Amino acid sequence: MSYTIILHPSGEEPIVGEVENLPASRDQLITITNPRRLDGKELHYLADNITTVIWPVTRINFIEVMPSKEEEEIIGFVRE
């Protein structure tokens, strides 16, 4: 299962991308496919046609995990 995440590198703008597995506490690197800015534009510091980037975990402040399509379809409590 692929996860869409928002990666927050230290001192840089957030990056959206997909990962096959969420990083474990012992991991030193995180591999992201289809990296892009939050607005969907390309990252200016990557070469053209790059589809996979590996970042060291030490350069990351935190990671947000976006909900999947199945999770978005779950109806929660609705206040009327």
Helices and strands as residue ranges (DSSP letters): E 3-9, E 15-19, E 29-36, E 52-56, G 57-59, E 60-65, H 69-72
